[in-house]
Amino acid sequence: MLAEIEITWGVLGFAYVAGFLTCLAIAILVAIYFRAMLRPRIKELEQENEACRGNLKIYADAFEKMRVTPPQAERVPQPASGKT
């Protein structure tokens, strides 16, 4: 038969801390696992991002070359208001 354990605040506190640390350890292990699992995909996305930035630079340069500044409108002297 199991020996009876007197449940005190110390026992409850120990169980609470032990449970918290166990959950924390499991969460850390799961995070490490998913990071290791997703690392190849992250590298692939970074390469895609660099390629897109290169394309964006090409398009921005082409746009700058195509942009035409409108001719400056000649200033027409306006009559002073109130004077005829």
Phi, psi and omega in degrees: 000150180287140176285141180284135179253128178283119183276116179238177179296328179295317179293317179296319179296318179297317180295320179297312181295319180297318178295318179297314180295325177295314178297320179297317179296319179296318179297319179295317179296319178295319179297318178297318180298312182293324178296317179293324182288325184268355183304315179299321180293322179296317178299318180298317180293325177295320178294319177299319180298316179297320179296319180294322178296322177297316178296320180297320178297318179299313181294321180295319178296317179296320179296319179297322179291326183280337185294132181246132177276134181293149179295149180288128178289139179288138180280122178263125180298132179263140177294144179293136182288141178088347180250132179238000000 
